[in-house]
Amino acid sequence: MTAQEILGLLHFGYAMKQGPASLWFTCTDAAKANAATAEEYSSYMKDQEAMGPDSIRSLLVVDSALTVDPAMKKQIEGFDRSKLRHVTPRH
């Protein structure tokens, strides 16, 4: 799962919960989740992209009840965005 997907889930009514061996995402706002659209997701991601690294800093500071794998945190912090390629949808 990418930081972008996590941001999308959190924005559209889901919350991170500690599962038995990993983090889980559970719906906490069904109305928000059901109203989500691809257009709104795209617009939200453009806003997040404009914020640069600040857009995911909140993901690195996780509620104290959750445990975060230190290796995963390090990988997120060191992510090299220059290796990403833009994908154009086929019509």
N, C-alpha and C positions, 0 to 999 in steps of 0.2 A: 504494500500500500504506500502511495506517495503522500507527501505533505499536502499536495493539492487535493487529493481525495479526502484526507482527514479534515482539511479546512471545509470542504464541501459538506461532509457529513455533519460537522459541528454547526455550520451555518443553517442547514436545513432540518434542524430539530433532533439531532442525535447527541448523545453524551458518551464520553469514554468511561468505562467501568472496568475495574480489575476483575478478570476471570480467574479460574483456577491456575492457569499456566500462561496467560497472555491477557492483553487488553481486548475488551469487547466494546462494540458500539451498540447502544440500545436507543430506541426511539423514545424521546421524552416529550415530543411535541408533534403528535400525529397530524394536526392541521397544517403545520409548517412543512412537514415531510410530504404530505399529499399534494400540497400546492406548488411544490418545486417543479421548475421547468428547465429544459436545456438552455433556453435563452437567459434565464436568471442566473443559472450556474455559470455560463460563459461571461456574463457581465460581472458577476462577483469575482471570478478568477482574474479578469482584466484589472479590476480594482486592487486585488491582492498582489498581482504582478507589479503594478505601479509602485507598491510599497517596498518592493525588493525584499531583502532578507528579513526586514521587520515583520513581514506577513506571517512568518512561521515561528518567530521567537516565542509566541505564546504557547506553541506546541512543546517547546523545550522546557518550559516551566510548568510542570504537571502537578496537579493537586497532590498534597502529601499522602493521601490515601492510596495513590497509585504508585507502582514501581515501574521505572523505566530502565530498560537494558542500557548500561553505559556505552556499549559498543554501538547500539542504534543511535543514541544521542550524538556520539562522536561522528557517525556517518552522516547524520542530518546536518550537523554544524559544518562539516567539510564538503558538502555536496557541491560539485563543480557544474554549475548551470550552463557553462559554455559548451558542454557536450550534448546538450539537448538539441533536437531538430524540430523545426516547425512542421506539422503535418497538415496537409490540405485535404479536406474531405472530398471524396469522389462524388460526382453528380451523375 
